[in-house]
Amino acid sequence: MIRIVIAEDQQLLLGALGALLDLEEDMTVVGKAGNGEELLTLVKQERPDICLMDIEMPVMTGLDAAEYLREDSCKIIILTTFARPGYFERARKAEVDGYLLKDSPSEDLADSIRQIMKGKRLYSSELIDLAFAEENPLTKREIEVLQLLTQGGTTKAIAKELHLSNGTVRNYISIILDKLEVDNRIEAIARVKEKGWLS
């Protein structure tokens, strides 16, 4: 019997996924969580074979949880609405076993779980196409600057945090806007969030 834990913050979907998978003769859902932190607790308690999780959840995202679980024995499947190259890149670095989209037919999900249990890695073809379509143009330092901007950091606060001069931070922001082809900080933040590049 394949033992599964599901993490999904939308209660209706969490219930539906659990019910669907419980209908499979060789599968049983042993736990359900509303966020990544609850999932980590469930994994310790239940020792499942499969952790099936969404990405965007409160408290802790699915990608954060996947990075914690990398050393664990359960296989990790990301099931998401978001076909974003940055998310896919981060999921691959976390060595997830599957990255599937929610609009796939339910029988495909059960088949994917069985294949992953046999040792295969499965990634939705749309995600693979996206991953090669557009890479993150920002450097590690530019991403750090943007992360602080998303937290409401001023140029002065960012300079202090990163041990840079105000002028250097302004230069970074200017380069970021050019690279992202946007006119201001708000558009820059929206663009990197949309692409999933802010990890």
Residue frames as a rotation matrix with the C-alpha (Angstrom) as fourth column:
MET 1
0.577 0.817 0.000 0.00
0.817 -0.577 0.000 0.00
0.000 0.000 -1.000 0.00
ILE 2
-0.407 -0.675 0.615 1.36
0.650 -0.688 -0.324 3.43
0.642 0.268 0.718 -0.99
ARG 3
0.198 0.426 -0.883 1.04
0.944 -0.324 0.055 5.76
-0.262 -0.845 -0.467 2.00
ILE 4
-0.262 -0.191 0.946 0.43
0.687 -0.726 0.044 9.40
0.678 0.661 0.321 1.05
VAL 5
-0.125 0.220 -0.968 0.45
0.739 -0.630 -0.238 12.74
-0.662 -0.745 -0.084 2.88
ILE 6
0.038 0.236 0.971 -1.12
0.875 -0.478 0.082 15.75
0.483 0.846 -0.225 1.11
ALA 7
-0.393 -0.128 -0.911 -0.43
0.608 -0.779 -0.153 19.45
-0.690 -0.614 0.384 1.76
GLU 8
-0.527 0.356 0.772 -2.84
0.636 -0.438 0.636 21.92
0.565 0.825 0.004 0.16
ASP 9
-0.960 0.090 -0.266 -4.19
0.144 -0.656 -0.741 25.17
-0.241 -0.749 0.617 1.63
GLN 10
-0.472 0.861 -0.190 -7.51
-0.823 -0.353 0.445 25.06
0.316 0.367 0.875 -0.28
GLN 11
-0.535 0.232 0.812 -9.68
-0.584 0.592 -0.554 22.82
-0.610 -0.771 -0.181 1.91
LEU 12
0.574 0.814 -0.091 -12.06
-0.596 0.340 -0.727 21.78
-0.561 0.472 0.680 -0.89
LEU 13
0.473 -0.490 -0.732 -9.19
-0.699 0.296 -0.651 20.64
0.536 0.820 -0.203 -3.09
LEU 14
-0.590 -0.697 0.407 -7.44
-0.793 0.408 -0.452 18.96
0.149 -0.590 -0.794 -0.16
GLY 15
-0.140 0.654 0.743 -10.58
-0.543 0.577 -0.610 16.93
-0.828 -0.489 0.274 0.56
ALA 16
0.777 0.478 -0.409 -11.15
-0.576 0.281 -0.767 16.07
-0.252 0.832 0.494 -3.12
LEU 17
0.057 -0.858 -0.510 -7.54
-0.811 0.258 -0.524 14.95
0.582 0.444 -0.682 -3.66
GLY 18
-0.661 -0.294 0.690 -7.67
-0.711 0.538 -0.452 12.81
-0.239 -0.790 -0.565 -0.54
ALA 19
0.226 0.860 0.458 -10.97
-0.497 0.506 -0.705 11.19
-0.838 -0.068 0.541 -1.57
LEU 20
0.713 0.020 -0.701 -9.75
-0.691 0.188 -0.698 10.52
0.118 0.982 0.148 -5.13
LEU 21
-0.255 -0.922 -0.292 -6.51
-0.778 0.375 -0.504 8.89
0.574 0.099 -0.813 -4.03
ASP 22
-0.531 0.133 0.837 -8.27
-0.674 0.533 -0.512 6.83
-0.514 -0.836 -0.193 -1.34
LEU 23
0.591 0.800 -0.107 -10.37
-0.670 0.413 -0.617 5.27
-0.450 0.436 0.779 -4.13
GLU 24
0.184 -0.619 -0.763 -7.23
-0.764 0.398 -0.507 3.68
0.618 0.677 -0.400 -5.57
GLU 25
0.893 0.273 -0.358 -6.82
-0.064 0.864 0.499 0.09
0.446 -0.423 0.789 -4.33
ASP 26
0.322 -0.870 -0.373 -3.08
0.820 0.453 -0.349 0.42
0.473 -0.193 0.860 -3.77
MET 27
-0.570 -0.520 0.637 -3.10
0.204 -0.840 -0.503 3.87
0.796 -0.156 0.585 -2.09
THR 28
0.380 0.679 -0.628 -4.12
0.879 -0.054 0.474 5.32
0.288 -0.732 -0.618 1.26
VAL 29
0.042 -0.291 0.956 -4.01
-0.044 -0.956 -0.289 8.94
0.998 -0.030 -0.053 2.43
VAL 30
0.020 -0.134 -0.991 -2.54
0.876 0.481 -0.047 8.87
0.483 -0.867 0.127 5.94
GLY 31
-0.150 -0.060 -0.987 -2.52
0.746 -0.662 -0.073 12.63
-0.649 -0.747 0.144 6.58
LYS 32
0.302 0.282 0.911 -3.61
0.806 -0.585 -0.086 16.04
0.509 0.760 -0.404 5.28
ALA 33
-0.281 -0.477 -0.833 -1.98
0.802 -0.594 0.070 19.40
-0.527 -0.648 0.550 5.97
GLY 34
0.777 0.628 0.048 -2.93
0.577 -0.679 -0.453 23.00
-0.252 0.379 -0.890 5.22
ASN 35
0.807 -0.583 -0.100 0.66
-0.582 -0.753 -0.307 24.25
0.104 0.306 -0.946 4.88
GLY 36
0.318 -0.785 -0.531 4.27
-0.252 0.470 -0.846 23.11
0.914 0.403 -0.049 4.62
GLU 37
-0.503 -0.514 0.694 4.95
-0.774 -0.090 -0.627 23.31
0.385 -0.853 -0.353 8.35
GLU 38
0.286 0.705 0.649 2.03
-0.844 0.506 -0.177 21.00
-0.453 -0.497 0.740 9.17
LEU 39
0.812 -0.018 -0.584 3.28
-0.411 0.693 -0.593 18.67
0.415 0.721 0.555 6.44
LEU 40
-0.199 -0.976 -0.090 6.73
-0.517 0.182 -0.836 18.35
0.832 -0.120 -0.541 8.07
THR 41
-0.419 0.139 0.897 5.08
-0.879 0.185 -0.439 17.36
-0.227 -0.973 0.044 11.37
LEU 42
0.644 0.759 0.097 2.88
-0.684 0.628 -0.371 14.79
-0.343 0.172 0.924 9.59
VAL 43
0.489 -0.543 -0.683 5.87
-0.466 0.499 -0.731 13.29
0.738 0.675 -0.009 7.77
LYS 44
-0.579 -0.723 0.376 7.65
-0.685 0.182 -0.706 12.72
0.442 -0.666 -0.601 11.10
GLN 45
-0.226 0.596 0.771 4.53
-0.806 0.330 -0.492 11.08
-0.548 -0.732 0.405 12.58
GLU 46
0.651 0.747 0.134 3.35
-0.503 0.557 -0.661 9.02
-0.568 0.363 0.739 9.62
ARG 47
-0.408 -0.893 0.188 6.52
-0.312 0.331 0.891 8.22
-0.858 0.305 -0.414 7.62
PRO 48
0.657 0.754 -0.014 4.63
-0.240 0.192 -0.951 8.27
-0.714 0.628 0.308 4.27
ASP 49
0.035 -0.585 0.810 5.95
0.794 0.508 0.333 6.97
-0.607 0.632 0.483 0.96
ILE 50
-0.315 -0.008 0.949 4.74
0.808 -0.527 0.264 10.04
0.498 0.850 0.172 -0.95
CYS 51
-0.307 0.253 -0.918 4.40
0.498 -0.779 -0.381 13.71
-0.811 -0.574 0.113 0.01
LEU 52
-0.220 0.363 0.906 2.05
0.924 -0.219 0.312 15.44
0.312 0.906 -0.287 -2.42
MET 53
-0.081 0.115 -0.990 2.11
0.722 -0.678 -0.138 19.21
-0.687 -0.726 -0.028 -2.03
ASP 54
0.809 0.358 0.466 1.10
0.564 -0.696 -0.444 22.54
0.165 0.622 -0.765 -3.47
ILE 55
-0.281 -0.921 0.269 3.64
0.751 -0.386 -0.536 25.36
0.598 0.052 0.800 -3.79
GLU 56
-0.634 0.023 0.773 1.88
-0.203 -0.969 -0.138 28.50
0.747 -0.244 0.619 -2.61
MET 57
0.310 0.668 -0.677 0.69
0.633 0.386 0.671 27.89
0.709 -0.636 -0.304 0.96
PRO 58
0.654 -0.058 0.754 0.72
-0.458 -0.824 0.334 30.04
0.602 -0.564 -0.565 4.11
VAL 59
0.841 -0.368 0.396 3.31
-0.348 0.192 0.918 29.64
-0.414 -0.910 0.034 6.89
MET 60
-0.295 -0.940 0.170 5.67
-0.348 0.271 0.897 27.53
-0.890 0.206 -0.407 4.74
THR 61
0.256 0.375 -0.891 5.54
-0.955 -0.045 -0.293 26.97
-0.150 0.926 0.346 0.98
GLY 62
0.964 0.136 0.228 5.72
-0.090 0.975 -0.202 23.58
-0.250 0.175 0.952 -0.67
LEU 63
0.595 -0.803 -0.026 9.15
0.027 0.052 -0.998 24.42
0.803 0.593 0.053 -2.08
ASP 64
-0.030 -0.575 0.818 10.47
-0.893 -0.352 -0.280 25.30
0.449 -0.739 -0.503 1.40
ALA 65
0.520 0.313 0.794 9.06
-0.691 0.701 0.176 22.03
-0.502 -0.640 0.581 2.74
ALA 66
0.978 -0.167 -0.122 10.57
0.035 0.714 -0.699 20.09
0.204 0.680 0.704 -0.19
GLU 67
0.208 -0.961 0.184 14.02
-0.423 -0.258 -0.868 21.49
0.882 0.102 -0.460 0.68
TYR 68
-0.034 -0.143 0.989 13.61
-0.996 0.090 -0.021 20.30
-0.086 -0.986 -0.145 4.29
LEU 69
0.650 0.471 0.596 12.42
-0.471 0.865 -0.171 16.87
-0.597 -0.170 0.784 3.17
ARG 70
0.488 -0.489 -0.723 15.24
-0.780 0.128 -0.613 16.29
0.392 0.863 -0.319 0.68
GLU 71
-0.602 -0.792 0.100 17.08
-0.728 0.494 -0.475 14.12
0.326 -0.359 -0.874 3.23
ASP 72
-0.137 0.640 0.756 13.90
-0.744 0.438 -0.505 12.26
-0.654 -0.632 0.416 4.20
SER 73
-0.805 -0.221 0.550 12.84
0.057 0.894 0.444 8.92
-0.590 0.389 -0.707 2.78
CYS 74
0.204 0.952 0.228 9.50
0.429 0.123 -0.895 10.03
-0.880 0.280 -0.384 1.29
LYS 75
-0.586 -0.288 0.757 9.22
0.809 -0.168 0.563 10.86
-0.035 0.943 0.332 -2.39
ILE 76
-0.378 0.368 -0.850 8.11
0.201 -0.863 -0.463 14.42
-0.904 -0.346 0.252 -3.12
ILE 77
-0.396 0.347 0.850 5.56
0.905 -0.006 0.424 15.44
0.152 0.938 -0.312 -5.73
ILE 78
-0.779 0.202 -0.594 4.75
-0.036 -0.960 -0.279 19.09
-0.626 -0.196 0.755 -6.33
LEU 79
-0.330 0.763 0.555 1.18
0.943 0.237 0.235 19.48
0.048 0.601 -0.798 -7.63
THR 80
-0.479 -0.005 -0.878 0.53
0.342 -0.922 -0.181 23.09
-0.808 -0.387 0.443 -8.61
THR 81
0.703 0.692 0.164 -1.39
0.518 -0.340 -0.785 25.50
-0.487 0.637 -0.597 -10.81
PHE 82
0.728 -0.406 -0.552 1.77
-0.412 -0.903 0.121 27.50
-0.547 0.139 -0.825 -11.37
ALA 83
0.656 -0.551 0.516 3.87
0.749 0.558 -0.357 26.65
-0.091 0.621 0.779 -14.41
ARG 84
0.935 -0.355 -0.019 6.62
-0.355 -0.935 0.005 29.12
-0.020 0.002 -1.000 -13.54
PRO 85
0.540 -0.774 -0.330 10.23
0.054 0.423 -0.904 28.59
0.840 0.470 0.271 -14.59
GLY 86
-0.242 -0.666 0.706 11.66
-0.698 -0.386 -0.604 29.90
0.674 -0.638 -0.371 -11.29
TYR 87
0.363 0.466 0.807 9.55
-0.889 0.431 0.152 27.49
-0.277 -0.773 0.571 -9.26
PHE 88
0.979 0.030 -0.203 10.50
-0.117 0.896 -0.429 24.58
0.169 0.443 0.880 -11.51
GLU 89
0.199 -0.980 0.017 14.19
-0.213 -0.060 -0.975 25.46
0.957 0.191 -0.221 -11.25
ARG 90
-0.273 -0.265 0.925 13.99
-0.925 -0.191 -0.328 25.56
0.264 -0.945 -0.193 -7.46
ALA 91
0.676 0.591 0.441 12.02
-0.673 0.738 0.041 22.29
-0.301 -0.325 0.897 -7.34
ARG 92
0.795 -0.450 -0.407 14.68
-0.003 0.668 -0.744 20.58
0.607 0.593 0.530 -9.46
LYS 93
-0.205 -0.904 0.375 17.41
-0.480 -0.241 -0.843 21.83
0.853 -0.353 -0.385 -7.10
ALA 94
-0.104 0.263 0.959 15.41
-0.978 0.149 -0.147 20.38
-0.181 -0.953 0.242 -4.20
GLU 95
-0.894 -0.338 -0.295 15.44
-0.421 0.861 0.286 17.09
0.157 0.380 -0.912 -6.16
VAL 96
-0.102 0.928 0.358 11.67
-0.731 0.175 -0.660 16.61
-0.675 -0.329 0.661 -6.12
ASP 97
-0.674 -0.151 0.723 10.50
0.162 0.925 0.343 13.37
-0.721 0.348 -0.599 -7.72
GLY 98
-0.281 0.632 0.722 7.57
0.957 0.127 0.261 14.88
0.073 0.764 -0.641 -9.56
TYR 99
-0.736 0.156 -0.659 6.33
-0.005 -0.974 -0.226 18.31
-0.677 -0.163 0.718 -10.63
LEU 100
-0.635 0.611 0.473 2.81
0.767 0.422 0.484 18.09
0.096 0.670 -0.736 -12.03
LEU 101
-0.904 0.364 0.224 0.08
-0.330 -0.928 0.174 20.56
0.271 0.084 0.959 -12.90
LYS 102
-0.690 0.668 0.279 -3.33
-0.177 0.218 -0.960 20.51
-0.702 -0.711 -0.033 -11.22
ASP 103
0.101 0.807 -0.582 -5.21
-0.877 -0.204 -0.435 20.54
-0.469 0.554 0.687 -14.50
SER 104
-0.776 -0.373 -0.508 -4.00
-0.561 0.776 0.288 17.00
0.286 0.509 -0.812 -15.31
PRO 105
0.251 0.888 -0.385 -6.68
-0.506 0.460 0.730 14.24
0.825 0.012 0.564 -15.27
SER 106
0.432 -0.029 0.901 -7.01
-0.895 0.108 0.432 12.49
-0.110 -0.994 0.020 -11.87
GLU 107
0.974 -0.080 0.213 -6.08
0.091 0.995 -0.042 9.06
-0.209 0.060 0.976 -13.30
ASP 108
0.513 -0.841 0.175 -2.80
0.108 -0.139 -0.984 10.58
0.852 0.524 0.019 -14.52
LEU 109
0.196 -0.409 0.891 -1.99
-0.880 -0.475 -0.024 11.59
0.433 -0.779 -0.453 -10.95
ALA 110
0.713 0.125 0.690 -2.48
-0.508 0.771 0.385 8.03
-0.484 -0.625 0.613 -9.64
ASP 111
0.904 -0.406 0.135 -0.37
0.389 0.647 -0.656 6.62
0.179 0.645 0.743 -12.51
SER 112
0.367 -0.787 0.496 2.34
-0.288 -0.603 -0.744 9.23
0.884 0.130 -0.448 -11.85
ILE 113
0.402 -0.164 0.901 2.44
-0.914 -0.015 0.406 8.25
-0.053 -0.986 -0.156 -8.16
ARG 114
0.893 -0.035 0.449 2.94
-0.003 0.997 0.082 4.59
-0.450 -0.075 0.890 -9.12
GLN 115
0.724 -0.654 0.219 5.72
0.375 0.108 -0.921 5.45
0.579 0.748 0.324 -11.58
ILE 116
0.271 -0.612 0.743 7.47
-0.648 -0.687 -0.329 7.68
0.712 -0.392 -0.583 -9.02
MET 117
0.643 0.010 0.766 7.27
-0.672 0.488 0.557 4.86
-0.368 -0.873 0.320 -6.46
LYS 118
0.888 -0.326 0.324 9.17
0.422 0.858 -0.293 2.71
-0.183 0.397 0.899 -9.00
GLY 119
0.071 -0.954 -0.292 11.97
0.661 -0.174 0.730 5.28
-0.747 -0.245 0.618 -9.06
LYS 120
-0.095 -0.064 0.993 11.03
0.929 -0.365 0.065 7.48
0.358 0.929 0.094 -12.02
ARG 121
-0.612 0.004 -0.791 11.14
0.320 -0.913 -0.252 11.28
-0.724 -0.407 0.557 -11.96
LEU 122
-0.127 0.660 0.741 8.19
0.990 0.033 0.140 12.94
0.068 0.751 -0.657 -13.69
TYR 123
-0.634 -0.045 -0.772 7.97
0.186 -0.978 -0.095 16.56
-0.750 -0.204 0.629 -14.76
SER 124
0.476 0.876 0.080 5.02
0.396 -0.132 -0.909 18.03
-0.785 0.464 -0.410 -16.67
SER 125
-0.042 -0.525 0.850 6.05
0.994 0.064 0.089 18.69
-0.101 0.849 0.519 -20.29
GLU 126
0.722 0.352 0.596 4.76
0.443 -0.897 -0.006 22.30
0.532 0.268 -0.803 -20.09
LEU 127
0.907 -0.401 -0.129 7.24
-0.070 -0.446 0.892 22.94
-0.416 -0.800 -0.433 -17.28
ILE 128
0.102 -0.907 0.409 10.18
0.671 0.366 0.644 21.54
-0.734 0.208 0.646 -19.20
ASP 129
0.173 0.034 0.984 9.32
0.908 -0.394 -0.146 23.77
0.382 0.919 -0.099 -22.17
LEU 130
0.925 0.257 0.281 9.05
0.133 -0.909 0.395 26.78
0.357 -0.328 -0.875 -19.84
ALA 131
0.693 -0.701 -0.171 12.33
0.270 0.032 0.962 26.03
-0.669 -0.713 0.211 -18.10
PHE 132
-0.235 -0.824 0.516 14.19
0.840 0.095 0.535 26.31
-0.489 0.559 0.669 -21.38
ALA 133
0.404 0.503 0.764 12.13
0.845 -0.526 -0.101 29.24
0.351 0.686 -0.638 -22.67
GLU 134
0.474 -0.158 0.866 13.33
-0.154 -0.983 -0.096 31.91
0.867 -0.088 -0.491 -20.25
GLU 135
0.004 -0.556 -0.831 16.05
0.856 0.432 -0.285 31.97
0.518 -0.710 0.478 -17.64
ASN 136
0.805 0.227 -0.548 16.32
0.540 -0.663 0.519 34.33
-0.246 -0.713 -0.657 -14.71
PRO 137
0.496 -0.628 0.600 18.49
0.423 -0.429 -0.799 37.25
0.759 0.649 0.053 -15.92
LEU 138
0.724 -0.130 0.678 19.30
-0.523 -0.743 0.417 38.47
0.450 -0.656 -0.606 -12.39
THR 139
-0.323 -0.887 -0.331 22.48
-0.166 0.397 -0.903 37.76
0.932 -0.237 -0.275 -10.45
LYS 140
-0.095 0.230 -0.969 22.41
0.844 0.535 0.044 36.45
0.528 -0.813 -0.245 -6.88
ARG 141
-0.803 -0.282 -0.525 23.14
0.540 -0.719 -0.439 39.95
-0.254 -0.636 0.729 -5.52
GLU 142
-0.831 0.550 0.087 20.38
-0.391 -0.688 0.612 41.52
0.396 0.474 0.786 -7.65
ILE 143
-0.049 0.814 -0.579 17.93
0.255 0.571 0.780 38.95
0.966 -0.110 -0.236 -6.27
GLU 144
-0.377 -0.157 -0.913 19.03
0.921 0.043 -0.388 39.83
0.100 -0.987 0.128 -2.72
VAL 145
-0.992 0.006 -0.124 18.36
0.002 -0.998 -0.069 43.52
-0.124 -0.069 0.990 -3.44
LEU 146
-0.517 0.848 -0.116 14.93
-0.391 -0.114 0.913 42.69
0.761 0.517 0.391 -4.88
GLN 147
-0.135 0.448 -0.884 14.01
0.684 0.688 0.244 40.48
0.717 -0.572 -0.399 -1.92
LEU 148
-0.646 -0.167 -0.744 14.72
0.708 -0.495 -0.504 43.38
-0.285 -0.853 0.438 0.42
LEU 149
-0.927 0.374 -0.016 12.68
-0.338 -0.819 0.464 45.68
0.160 0.436 0.886 -1.83
THR 150
-0.278 0.869 -0.409 9.71
0.050 0.438 0.897 43.29
0.959 0.229 -0.165 -1.61
GLN 151
-0.120 0.177 -0.977 9.97
0.955 0.291 -0.064 43.52
0.273 -0.940 -0.204 2.19
GLY 152
0.828 0.544 0.137 9.57
0.512 -0.833 0.211 47.29
0.229 -0.105 -0.968 1.89
GLY 153
0.167 -0.869 -0.465 13.25
0.816 -0.144 0.561 48.13
-0.554 -0.473 0.685 2.29
THR 154
0.931 0.018 -0.366 14.37
-0.135 -0.911 -0.389 51.65
-0.340 0.412 -0.846 1.37
THR 155
0.657 -0.752 -0.041 17.59
0.012 0.065 -0.998 52.24
0.753 0.656 0.052 -0.57
LYS 156
0.019 -0.655 0.755 19.26
-0.830 -0.431 -0.353 53.28
0.557 -0.620 -0.552 2.68
ALA 157
0.437 0.235 0.868 18.02
-0.774 0.590 0.230 50.21
-0.458 -0.772 0.440 4.61
ILE 158
0.996 -0.078 0.043 19.09
0.089 0.823 -0.561 47.85
0.009 0.563 0.826 1.81
ALA 159
0.391 -0.905 0.167 22.54
-0.300 -0.297 -0.906 49.48
0.870 0.304 -0.388 1.69
LYS 160
0.002 -0.352 0.936 22.94
-0.995 -0.097 -0.034 48.95
0.103 -0.931 -0.351 5.45
GLU 161
0.698 0.395 0.597 21.69
-0.496 0.868 0.007 45.34
-0.516 -0.301 0.802 5.32
LEU 162
0.928 -0.299 0.223 23.99
0.371 0.679 -0.634 44.36
0.038 0.671 0.741 2.43
HIS 163
0.325 -0.837 -0.440 26.96
0.398 -0.301 0.866 46.51
-0.858 -0.457 0.236 3.56
LEU 164
-0.174 -0.295 0.939 26.87
0.978 -0.163 0.130 48.59
0.114 0.941 0.317 0.36
SER 165
-0.902 -0.075 -0.424 26.77
0.140 -0.982 -0.124 52.31
-0.408 -0.171 0.897 -0.37
ASN 166
0.045 0.971 -0.235 23.45
0.023 -0.236 -0.971 54.00
-0.999 0.039 -0.033 -1.24
GLY 167
0.047 -0.123 -0.991 24.81
-0.899 -0.438 0.012 54.72
-0.436 0.890 -0.131 -4.72
THR 168
-0.898 -0.418 -0.136 25.67
-0.438 0.822 0.364 51.04
-0.040 0.387 -0.921 -5.30
VAL 169
-0.551 0.780 0.297 22.15
0.410 0.563 -0.717 49.98
-0.727 -0.273 -0.630 -4.29
ARG 170
0.278 0.650 -0.707 20.65
-0.360 -0.612 -0.704 52.60
-0.891 0.450 0.064 -6.64
ASN 171
-0.391 -0.508 -0.768 22.87
-0.909 0.081 0.410 51.20
-0.146 0.858 -0.493 -9.43
TYR 172
-0.957 0.071 0.280 21.66
0.059 0.997 -0.053 47.66
-0.283 -0.035 -0.958 -8.68
ILE 173
-0.115 0.993 -0.039 18.03
0.272 -0.007 -0.962 48.81
-0.955 -0.121 -0.269 -8.81
SER 174
0.175 0.109 -0.979 18.63
-0.758 -0.620 -0.204 50.57
-0.629 0.777 -0.026 -12.12
ILE 175
-0.754 -0.527 -0.393 20.25
-0.657 0.603 0.452 47.43
-0.001 0.599 -0.800 -13.60
ILE 176
-0.756 0.541 0.367 17.36
0.294 0.783 -0.548 45.27
-0.584 -0.307 -0.751 -12.30
LEU 177
0.190 0.871 -0.453 14.77
-0.124 -0.437 -0.891 47.54
-0.974 0.225 0.026 -13.95
ASP 178
-0.090 -0.320 -0.943 16.72
-0.958 -0.230 0.169 47.41
-0.271 0.919 -0.286 -17.25
LYS 179
-0.934 -0.356 -0.022 17.11
-0.351 0.907 0.231 43.63
-0.063 0.223 -0.973 -17.17
LEU 180
-0.592 0.774 0.222 13.43
0.502 0.571 -0.650 43.07
-0.630 -0.273 -0.727 -16.37
GLU 181
-0.836 0.208 0.507 12.35
0.370 -0.470 0.801 45.72
0.405 0.858 0.317 -18.89
VAL 182
0.252 0.896 -0.365 10.13
0.937 -0.132 0.323 47.50
0.242 -0.424 -0.873 -16.37
ASP 183
0.155 -0.104 0.982 9.73
0.238 -0.961 -0.140 51.14
0.959 0.256 -0.124 -15.34
ASN 184
0.086 -0.081 0.993 9.71
-0.813 -0.582 0.023 50.99
0.576 -0.809 -0.116 -11.56
ARG 185
-0.798 -0.491 0.350 10.30
-0.596 0.554 -0.581 48.90
0.092 -0.672 -0.735 -8.43
ILE 186
-0.107 0.853 0.511 6.66
-0.642 0.333 -0.691 47.80
-0.760 -0.402 0.511 -8.11
GLU 187
0.700 0.334 -0.632 6.65
-0.714 0.367 -0.596 46.42
0.033 0.868 0.495 -11.67
ALA 188
-0.255 -0.886 -0.387 9.99
-0.735 0.438 -0.518 44.71
0.628 0.152 -0.763 -11.01
ILE 189
-0.717 0.043 0.696 8.63
-0.586 0.505 -0.634 42.97
-0.379 -0.862 -0.337 -7.90
ALA 190
0.348 0.932 0.103 5.45
-0.645 0.318 -0.695 41.92
-0.680 0.175 0.712 -9.74
ARG 191
0.489 -0.192 -0.851 7.49
-0.792 0.311 -0.526 40.51
0.366 0.931 0.001 -12.65
VAL 192
-0.593 -0.787 -0.169 9.87
-0.632 0.585 -0.508 38.38
0.499 -0.195 -0.844 -10.56
LYS 193
-0.504 0.504 0.702 6.96
-0.551 0.437 -0.710 37.05
-0.665 -0.745 0.058 -8.48
GLU 194
0.553 0.752 -0.359 5.03
-0.731 0.231 -0.642 36.16
-0.400 0.617 0.677 -11.63
LYS 195
0.325 -0.528 -0.785 8.07
-0.678 0.448 -0.582 34.31
0.659 0.721 -0.213 -13.01
GLY 196
0.990 0.051 -0.129 8.88
0.055 0.712 0.700 32.63
0.128 -0.700 0.702 -9.70
TRP 197
0.318 -0.944 0.088 12.42
0.299 0.011 -0.954 34.02
0.900 0.329 0.286 -9.75
LEU 198
0.060 -0.265 0.962 12.39
-0.756 -0.642 -0.129 35.30
0.652 -0.720 -0.239 -6.18
SER 199
0.729 0.201 -0.654 13.72
0.136 0.895 0.426 32.27
0.671 -0.399 0.625 -4.29
